[in-house]
Amino acid sequence: MPKSVLICREGNETGHKIINCVAKETNHASEESLSVRLVGDNSDESNSFLKKAKINNCDNMQALIDTESSCCLLRISVAQKLKLKFERAVNKIYGFGNQKMPALTSIGRIKANIEVDNVKVENISIYVVPDDAQSVDLIIGRTWLDLPHIAYTKIGERVHIGYR
């Protein structure tokens, strides 16, 4: 009489029972819930680095205070909506961790005033990027944050910006 063959119903493999199935373990691992913070999907209350900002005294737009970004970045749709004229500036912009492969390329550059929490900086360089490059209207980086008259701190869950 031939010996019966074990067939696992989980991985459709032969030679083992479902209790010993590697595919079963892999499937359970992939069902584990992982979460990351998506900047554009959070309210101001859930992400303390999101602020309302004005460019040239127009519109309150969503801005991300990014202390690790070396520059300020603006979505092209916002630049167009505000009728901001930008000079052509094709610059490679790198993400963290990889300085050999650029994350994106800018479309242009404008000089404008940025105001956050009643703190205003005039004539700052802002790179214009494709809309799909970032989920917020404006990223405020170190060209704005590191100016000698700007101070910022995080107290509790809020980022505060003021004059020095």
Backbone as numpy.savetxt, mean C-alpha at the origin, in Angstrom:
# Nx Ny Nz CAx CAy CAz Cx Cy Cz
-6.51 -65.65 -3.48 -7.35 -64.48 -3.48 -6.46 -63.23 -3.48
-6.70 -62.28 -4.39 -5.84 -61.09 -4.46 -6.03 -60.20 -3.25
-4.93 -59.57 -2.87 -4.93 -58.65 -1.73 -5.67 -57.37 -2.12
-6.49 -56.81 -1.24 -7.22 -55.58 -1.57 -6.27 -54.38 -1.58
-6.53 -53.45 -2.47 -5.70 -52.26 -2.63 -6.36 -51.11 -1.87
-5.55 -50.44 -1.05 -6.07 -49.28 -0.32 -6.11 -48.08 -1.26
-7.24 -47.42 -1.32 -7.36 -46.20 -2.13 -7.86 -45.08 -1.22
-7.07 -44.04 -1.16 -7.43 -42.89 -0.33 -8.47 -42.05 -1.07
-9.55 -41.71 -0.41 -10.59 -40.88 -1.03 -10.21 -39.40 -1.05
-9.29 -38.97 -0.24 -8.89 -37.56 -0.17 -7.99 -37.19 -1.34
-6.93 -37.92 -1.53 -5.96 -37.59 -2.58 -6.05 -38.49 -3.79
-7.00 -39.44 -3.81 -7.15 -40.41 -4.90 -5.86 -41.17 -5.19
-5.09 -41.43 -4.17 -3.84 -42.17 -4.29 -4.06 -43.58 -3.74
-3.21 -44.48 -4.16 -3.29 -45.85 -3.65 -2.21 -46.08 -2.61
-2.43 -47.08 -1.77 -1.40 -47.52 -0.85 -1.47 -46.93 0.54
-2.44 -46.08 0.82 -2.56 -45.54 2.18 -4.02 -45.23 2.49
-4.28 -45.09 3.77 -5.62 -44.74 4.22 -5.73 -43.23 4.34
-6.94 -42.73 4.38 -7.17 -41.29 4.49 -6.52 -40.70 5.73
-6.42 -41.48 6.80 -5.81 -40.98 8.04 -4.33 -40.66 7.86
-3.65 -41.32 6.90 -2.23 -41.09 6.63 -1.99 -40.22 5.40
-3.02 -39.59 4.88 -2.92 -38.88 3.61 -2.21 -37.53 3.75
-1.19 -37.33 2.94 -0.45 -36.06 2.91 -1.31 -34.98 2.27
-2.08 -35.34 1.25 -2.96 -34.37 0.58 -3.96 -33.78 1.57
-4.45 -34.61 2.48 -5.39 -34.14 3.49 -4.74 -33.08 4.37
-3.50 -33.33 4.79 -2.78 -32.35 5.62 -2.56 -31.05 4.86
-2.20 -31.17 3.59 -1.96 -29.99 2.77 -3.25 -29.19 2.62
-4.35 -29.87 2.39 -5.62 -29.17 2.23 -6.00 -28.41 3.49
-5.79 -29.02 4.64 -6.11 -28.32 5.88 -5.23 -27.10 6.07
-3.97 -27.21 5.71 -3.06 -26.08 5.86 -3.49 -24.92 4.97
-3.98 -25.21 3.75 -4.36 -24.14 2.85 -5.67 -23.48 3.27
-6.46 -24.14 4.11 -7.70 -23.55 4.59 -7.47 -22.59 5.75
-6.25 -22.58 6.28 -5.93 -21.70 7.39 -6.17 -20.25 6.98
-6.78 -19.49 7.84 -7.11 -18.10 7.52 -5.90 -17.20 7.74
-5.46 -16.55 6.67 -4.36 -15.59 6.74 -4.93 -14.23 6.39
-4.45 -13.20 7.05 -4.97 -11.88 6.73 -3.85 -10.87 6.61
-4.03 -9.93 5.71 -3.13 -8.81 5.57 -3.98 -7.55 5.52
-3.41 -6.45 5.88 -4.14 -5.19 5.85 -4.07 -4.63 4.44
-5.22 -4.41 3.85 -5.31 -3.76 2.55 -5.60 -2.30 2.79
-4.68 -1.44 2.42 -4.76 -0.03 2.76 -6.06 0.60 2.31
-6.47 0.38 1.09 -7.64 1.05 0.54 -8.94 0.58 1.13
-8.98 -0.58 1.76 -10.22 -1.14 2.27 -10.46 -0.81 3.73
-9.59 -0.07 4.36 -9.72 0.21 5.78 -10.27 1.60 6.01
-11.03 1.73 7.06 -11.49 3.05 7.45 -10.37 3.75 8.20
-10.54 5.05 8.42 -9.53 5.80 9.16 -9.34 5.23 10.57
-10.41 4.65 11.13 -10.32 4.13 12.50 -9.46 2.88 12.57
-9.43 2.08 11.50 -8.71 0.81 11.58 -7.25 0.93 11.13
-6.88 2.02 10.47 -5.50 2.20 10.05 -5.08 3.61 10.44
-4.26 3.70 11.48 -3.89 5.01 12.02 -2.99 5.80 11.08
-2.47 5.19 10.04 -1.61 5.91 9.10 -2.39 6.49 7.92
-3.71 6.30 7.90 -4.55 6.92 6.89 -5.01 8.28 7.40
-4.88 9.29 6.55 -5.25 10.66 6.91 -6.01 11.29 5.76
-6.71 12.36 6.05 -7.29 13.21 5.01 -6.25 14.25 4.64
-6.08 14.48 3.35 -5.08 15.45 2.88 -5.70 16.34 1.81
-5.08 17.50 1.63 -5.48 18.42 0.57 -4.27 18.68 -0.32
-4.51 18.75 -1.62 -3.49 19.18 -2.56 -3.95 20.51 -3.13
-3.10 21.53 -3.01 -3.43 22.89 -3.48 -4.79 23.36 -2.97
-5.07 23.07 -1.71 -6.32 23.46 -1.03 -7.57 22.83 -1.63
-7.43 21.80 -2.44 -8.58 21.15 -3.08 -8.84 19.78 -2.47
-10.11 19.47 -2.33 -10.55 18.12 -1.99 -9.83 17.50 -0.79
-10.61 16.91 0.05 -10.04 16.04 1.08 -9.91 14.67 0.46
-8.70 14.19 0.32 -8.48 12.88 -0.27 -7.84 11.95 0.75
-7.94 10.67 0.49 -7.34 9.68 1.39 -5.84 9.61 1.12
-5.07 9.77 2.18 -3.61 9.72 2.08 -3.07 8.71 3.09
-2.00 8.06 2.71 -1.31 7.15 3.59 0.00 7.79 4.01
0.22 7.92 5.30 1.49 8.41 5.83 2.44 7.22 5.81
3.47 7.29 4.97 4.39 6.17 4.79 5.80 6.62 5.12
6.23 6.35 6.34 7.54 6.81 6.82 8.70 6.10 6.13
8.44 5.06 5.39 9.50 4.34 4.67 9.57 4.70 3.19
8.59 5.43 2.69 8.61 5.83 1.28 9.51 7.04 1.11
10.38 7.00 0.12 11.32 8.11 -0.08 10.68 9.29 -0.81
9.46 9.12 -1.34 8.83 10.20 -2.10 7.32 10.18 -1.89
6.66 11.18 -2.45 5.20 11.26 -2.42 4.67 10.78 -3.77
3.56 10.03 -3.74 2.98 9.45 -4.95 1.50 9.77 -5.03
1.03 10.16 -6.22 -0.37 10.53 -6.44 -0.93 9.73 -7.61
-2.14 9.23 -7.44 -2.81 8.50 -8.52 -3.12 9.45 -9.67
-2.96 8.97 -10.89 -3.18 9.82 -12.06 -4.61 10.33 -12.15
-5.59 9.54 -11.74 -6.99 9.99 -11.81 -7.23 11.20 -10.92
-6.54 11.26 -9.79 -6.67 12.41 -8.88 -6.01 13.63 -9.50
-4.84 13.45 -10.09 -4.15 14.55 -10.77 -5.02 15.12 -11.88
-5.67 14.25 -12.63 -6.55 14.69 -13.72 -7.80 15.38 -13.18
-8.40 14.83 -12.14 -9.60 15.41 -11.54 -9.31 16.83 -11.03
-8.14 17.01 -10.43 -7.77 18.33 -9.90 -7.15 19.23 -10.97
-7.08 18.71 -12.20 -6.51 19.46 -13.34 -5.09 19.93 -13.06
-4.31 19.05 -12.44 -2.91 19.37 -12.15 -2.07 19.07 -13.38
-1.28 20.02 -13.77 -0.38 19.84 -14.92 0.89 19.16 -14.41
1.28 18.08 -15.06 2.51 17.43 -14.64 3.49 17.33 -15.78
4.75 17.44 -15.41 5.82 17.28 -16.39 6.11 15.80 -16.54
6.50 15.41 -17.71 6.84 14.01 -17.94 8.07 13.65 -17.11
7.94 12.62 -16.33 9.04 12.14 -15.50 8.89 10.63 -15.35
9.66 9.91 -16.10 9.60 8.45 -16.05 10.71 7.98 -15.11
10.31 7.69 -13.89 11.27 7.24 -12.88 10.89 5.85 -12.40
11.89 5.02 -12.19 11.65 3.69 -11.63 11.46 3.84 -10.13
10.42 3.20 -9.62 10.12 3.26 -8.19 10.21 1.84 -7.65
11.01 1.67 -6.61 11.28 0.34 -6.07 10.49 0.11 -4.79
10.07 -1.13 -4.61 9.43 -1.52 -3.37 10.48 -1.94 -2.36
10.04 -2.34 -1.19 10.99 -2.78 -0.18 11.55 -4.14 -0.56
12.79 -4.38 -0.20 13.38 -5.70 -0.35 14.02 -6.00 -1.69
13.63 -5.32 -2.76 14.20 -5.64 -4.06 14.61 -4.36 -4.77
15.88 -4.07 -4.76 16.39 -2.86 -5.38 16.88 -3.11 -6.81
16.63 -4.30 -7.33 17.04 -4.61 -8.71 15.87 -4.55 -9.67
14.67 -4.84 -9.18 13.48 -4.87 -10.03 12.50 -3.80 -9.55
12.25 -2.77 -10.38 11.32 -1.72 -9.94 9.89 -2.26 -9.79
9.19 -1.75 -8.78 7.80 -2.13 -8.56 6.89 -1.45 -9.57
7.25 -0.23 -9.96 6.46 0.51 -10.93 7.30 1.64 -11.52
6.73 2.30 -12.50 7.38 3.44 -13.14 6.42 4.62 -13.08
6.93 5.78 -12.70 6.07 6.96 -12.63 5.70 7.43 -14.03
4.60 8.17 -14.11 4.13 8.74 -15.37 4.64 10.17 -15.51
4.66 10.86 -14.38 5.08 12.26 -14.40 5.34 12.76 -13.01
5.56 14.08 -12.92 5.83 14.70 -11.62 5.18 16.07 -11.59
4.62 16.41 -10.43 4.06 17.74 -10.24 4.73 18.38 -9.04
4.60 19.68 -8.96 4.97 20.44 -7.76 3.67 21.00 -7.23
3.37 20.72 -5.97 2.10 21.15 -5.40 2.24 21.33 -3.90
1.19 21.89 -3.31 1.11 22.05 -1.86 0.33 20.87 -1.29
0.83 20.29 -0.22 0.13 19.20 0.48 -0.14 19.65 1.91
-1.39 19.46 2.35 -1.78 19.81 3.72 -2.40 18.59 4.40
-1.90 18.29 5.58 -2.42 17.20 6.42 -2.52 17.72 7.84
-3.66 17.51 8.50 -3.86 17.96 9.89 -3.51 19.44 10.06
-3.91 20.27 9.10 -3.64 21.72 9.12 -2.16 22.06 9.05
-1.33 21.11 8.64 0.10 21.35 8.44 0.33 21.35 6.93
0.87 22.46 6.43 0.99 22.65 4.99 2.45 22.75 4.56
2.76 22.06 3.47 4.07 22.15 2.84 3.83 22.61 1.40
4.56 23.62 1.00 4.37 24.18 -0.34 5.43 23.68 -1.31
5.01 23.58 -2.56 5.91 23.30 -3.68 6.71 22.00 -3.51
6.02 20.94 -3.14 6.67 19.65 -2.92 6.56 18.80 -4.19
7.58 18.03 -4.50 7.54 17.13 -5.66 6.68 15.92 -5.34
5.76 15.62 -6.26 4.88 14.46 -6.13 4.92 13.70 -7.45
5.23 12.43 -7.38 5.24 11.61 -8.59 3.84 11.10 -8.89
3.45 11.17 -10.15 2.15 10.69 -10.61 2.33 9.25 -11.09
1.46 8.37 -10.59 1.58 6.93 -10.89 0.24 6.40 -11.39
0.25 5.26 -12.07 -1.02 4.65 -12.51 -1.93 4.36 -11.32
-3.23 4.43 -11.55 -4.20 4.19 -10.47 -4.02 2.84 -9.81
-3.68 1.82 -10.58 -3.57 0.48 -9.99 -2.27 0.26 -9.22
-1.42 1.27 -9.16 -0.16 1.16 -8.42 -0.37 1.26 -6.91
-1.45 1.92 -6.49 -1.71 2.09 -5.06 -3.20 2.20 -4.83
-3.63 1.82 -3.64 -5.06 1.80 -3.34 -5.55 3.08 -2.66
-4.65 3.99 -2.36 -5.04 5.29 -1.79 -4.72 6.38 -2.81
-5.37 7.53 -2.66 -5.16 8.63 -3.60 -3.73 9.15 -3.55
-3.19 9.27 -2.35 -1.90 9.92 -2.15 -1.08 9.15 -1.12
0.18 8.93 -1.41 1.12 8.40 -0.41 2.05 9.54 -0.06
2.11 9.85 1.22 2.97 10.93 1.70 4.22 10.29 2.29
5.35 10.55 1.63 6.62 9.95 2.02 7.56 10.94 2.67
8.82 10.56 2.71 9.82 11.32 3.46 10.14 12.69 2.87
9.90 12.91 1.57 10.15 14.25 1.03 9.27 15.29 1.72
8.15 14.85 2.25 7.25 15.73 3.02 7.51 15.57 4.52
7.56 14.33 4.98 7.66 14.05 6.42 8.98 14.49 7.04
10.07 14.46 6.29 11.39 14.75 6.85 11.80 16.21 6.73
10.89 17.07 6.34 11.22 18.50 6.29 11.46 19.02 7.71
12.38 19.98 7.87 12.77 20.41 9.22 11.64 20.99 10.07
10.59 21.52 9.45 9.51 22.12 10.23 8.33 21.17 10.47
8.45 19.91 10.05 7.38 18.92 10.22 7.73 17.98 11.37
6.74 17.72 12.21 6.89 16.74 13.30 5.73 15.76 13.22
6.01 14.50 13.48 4.94 13.51 13.53 5.28 12.47 14.58
4.23 11.92 15.16 4.40 10.87 16.17 3.15 10.01 16.20
3.29 8.82 16.69 2.14 7.95 16.90 1.91 7.84 18.39
0.74 8.23 18.82 0.35 8.14 20.23 -0.87 7.22 20.28
-0.71 6.11 20.94 -1.79 5.12 20.96 -2.02 4.61 19.55
-3.24 4.75 19.09 -3.60 4.26 17.75 -3.62 5.35 16.70
-3.23 6.58 17.03 -3.34 7.70 16.09 -1.97 8.27 15.74
-1.82 8.66 14.48 -0.64 9.39 14.04 -0.99 10.87 14.09
-0.14 11.65 14.73 -0.35 13.09 14.86 0.74 13.81 14.09
0.34 14.85 13.35 1.28 15.64 12.57 1.16 17.09 13.01
2.30 17.75 13.16 2.29 19.15 13.58 3.54 19.86 13.11
3.64 21.12 13.51 4.84 21.91 13.22 5.82 21.74 14.35
7.12 21.80 14.04 8.16 21.77 15.08 8.29 23.13 15.70
